[in-house]
């Protein structure tokens, strides 16, 4: 059951927010110089990007968002502790640590794909991805009323597999030896989650 007063874009440690073209481009460009990060996210060859190239990518994302086939959020780290009388900093002022996106949405069928990335290695395995995924699922199923979500995960990314399986995603398709990385072939897994399964998981929590 979803409560109307529940925070939609904010969790205990992170929040989902919009793009800051100037600050975020610098940060994300730095991430692209980490080949391992790019390989965890994309099936394309790993290529570093400049801040100017990242800004162009942001412009393309925002144009696509206008067509309602893409919802893109930055993942930002909230302050660890705030005094009771203190105001929380604006979302744009909070450190960028990753992104979360819903795309390839088929409104007629209620289908969509999701992707989550955490940029710096020291920010991974801290629970931020799990928290971002919970917020993204609530937005997708509770706000957009989608029926099912799909995620693609390379076999060589066991951390992502654990993340999505823990959230209730189940393996639906395994494209055997679809990826060629580091001198060997890897499977590409497609995992899916239905809105009814997400709701049942929430009730058990």
N, C-alpha and C positions, 0 to 999 in steps of 0.2 A: 504494500500500500504506500502510495506517495503522499507525503504531507505537503499542503500548499505553502507552508512556511519554511520548508526545507531549502537550504541554500543550493542554488542550481549550479553555480560556477565556482564555488569555494569549498575547499576541504580543510582539514586541520592543518596541513602543511603546505599545500599548493593551491593555486587558483588558476582558472582558465580565463584568458583575456584576449584582447585584440593585438594586432601587430603594431609595433613601433618601428617605422621604416628606418629611422636613423640608427637607433641604439641596437635593435635586433639584428640588422644586417651585419654589423661588425661582429657580433657574437656568433651568429650562425656561419659566417664565412670562416671563422676560426675552426668550427666543428668539421667543416668539409675537408680540412687538411688531415683529418684522422680517417684513414682508409677503412679501419675496422668499423667505425661508426657508419660510414656510407654503405658498407657491405651488409650490415645488419638491417638497413632500411630499404635499400633499393636493389633491384636485379640488374640495373644498368652498370656499366664500368664505372669505377670510382674516379671522380674528377674533382679537384679542388675548385672553389668558386671565390670570386672577389666580392666585396660588399656591394659593388655596383650590379653584379650579376644577381646577387640575392635580392636586391631591391626590385629588379625587373621581375624576378620570380614572385615577389610579393604582389606586384601590380597585376600579374596574371592571375594569381589566387583571388584577389579582390574582384576582378572582372568576372571570374567564374562563380564567385559567391553570389553575384547579382542574378545569376540564372537559377539559383536555389538548388544546384546540384552538388555543391560543396559547402561544408561548414568547417572553417579552419580556426583553431584556437592556439595561442601560445600557452605554454605551461610555465608559470612563474612561482618562485619560492616565496611564501609568506614569511613575515618576521616571526622569529621563534617565540618571542614573548612581547606583549604590549601591556603597558600600564593601563589600569582600568579607565583612566581619563584620557588616554592617548588615542588619537585617530589613526586608523590604518593607512599607510601610504597608498597613493594612487596605484592602480594596477601597473601602469607603464613604468613606475619607479621601482617595481620589485624585480629581482634578478630573473632573467630568462634562463630556463634550464631545459626546455624541450618544446614539443608541439604535439597536438592531437588533432586529427582530422576525420571527418566523415565525407566520403565522396562516392561517385558513381551511383547516386541515388536514383532508384526507379520508383517514383511516387505511386504509379499505378499498382505496382506489386508490393510496395512497402519494403524494398530491399536497399541495402547500402553496404559499403565497405568502410573499414576503419583502419587507422594507422596511428601509432604512438611512437615517438622517439625522444630519448633523453640524451642530450648532447655530450656533456663531459663525463668521462669514466667515473669520477668521484661522486657524481650524482646518481649513478646507477646502483641498483641493489639496495636502495634506501627506502623503498616503499612508495616513491613518488609516482612511478609508473602505474602501480596498482590503484593509487588514489585518483590519478588522472583518468584511468579506465573506468572507475566507478562513476565519476562525474560525466564522462562521455556517454556511457550506457544509459544513465538516467536521462540525459538530454535526448539521445536518439529514440529511446522507447517511450519515455514519459512526456517529452515535449513535442517531438516530431511524429510520434505515433507510428514509428516504423515497425515492421513485423519481424524482420530478421536482419542480422548483420553477418558479414563475412570478413575474415582476415587471412592474409597470406603470410606464412612464416617459413623461412628456409630451415631445412633440417639442421643446419649448423648453428642455429640460434636457440639453444635449449632454454635460456632464460625467458625468452618471449613465449615459447611453448608453455612453460609452467605458468606464466602470468595469465595467459588467456584460458588455459584449461582450468585454473583455479577459479576464474570468473564464470565458468560454466560452458565455455566453448567446447565443441566436440569436433574431432577430425571427420571431415566429410569426403574429401578428395585428397589423394596422394599422387602427385605427378612424379613418377619415379625417374630419378636421374635427370631432372629438368634443368639443373644448375651445374655449371662447370666452374669451380673455384679451387685455387691452390692445387692444381694437378689431380683433382678427383671429381667425381660426379656426386651431387647431393639431390635428395628429394625436395620437392616444394609442396608444402602442406596447405590445404585450404580448410579452415575451421569455421564453424557457424554457430550462431546462438539465436534462438527464437525469443520473442518477447515473453511468451508464456514461461519459458525456462528462466528468463531473467526475473520475472515476477516471483516465481516459486523460490528462487534463490534468495530474494530479498525477504520473503516471509520466514525463511529458515534462520536468517541472521538476527 
